[in-house]
Amino acid sequence: MALSKDRYWEIDRHYYSKARAVLDEARNHLQKYNYDLCARRAQEAFELFLKMIFLLIEKEYPKVHDISNEIYKVHTFLKEFKFSDQRVAQIVLRNKTLGLWRNPSFYGDEKLKVSGIFGQNEARVALQYAEEMDSDCFRLKSEIIRRLS
């Protein structure tokens, strides 16, 4: 692994702390019954955690909306860090799901001019997906720091 300790700490400081702050915002929105905003912020946290995973395994984060193919391409690198095939498939599915929810969680249904279309169930699902990505990132971070020591 060519990742330096300095680069690791830079990624940790910039992305992990930001993703955790956004995840906390999502939790707060859920508690305040702001389900659309909870889903939106959870999606953003998920995306930041995913970007961090790419950076930690030293792969460039794609500049496209649907990054499913790119996740599959880094699958072998993730296996080195004990990401199972099932877990990678879940990440792909959850990334697609939250990607579909991104605009509606922010703008509502623009054709029907309806906002507030997310309920508690959707908000909890989005939050769960982001929290699981947080756990994945933490596990990956721990393994990388162990290897760097």
Secondary structure by P-SEA (a helix, b strand, c coil): ccccaaaaaaaaaccaaaaaaaaaaaaaaaaacaaaaaaaaaaaaaaaaaaaaaaaacccccccccaaaaaaaaaaaaaaacccaaaaaaaaaaaaaaaaaccccccccccccccccccaaaaaaaaaaaaaaaaaaaaaaaaaaaaac
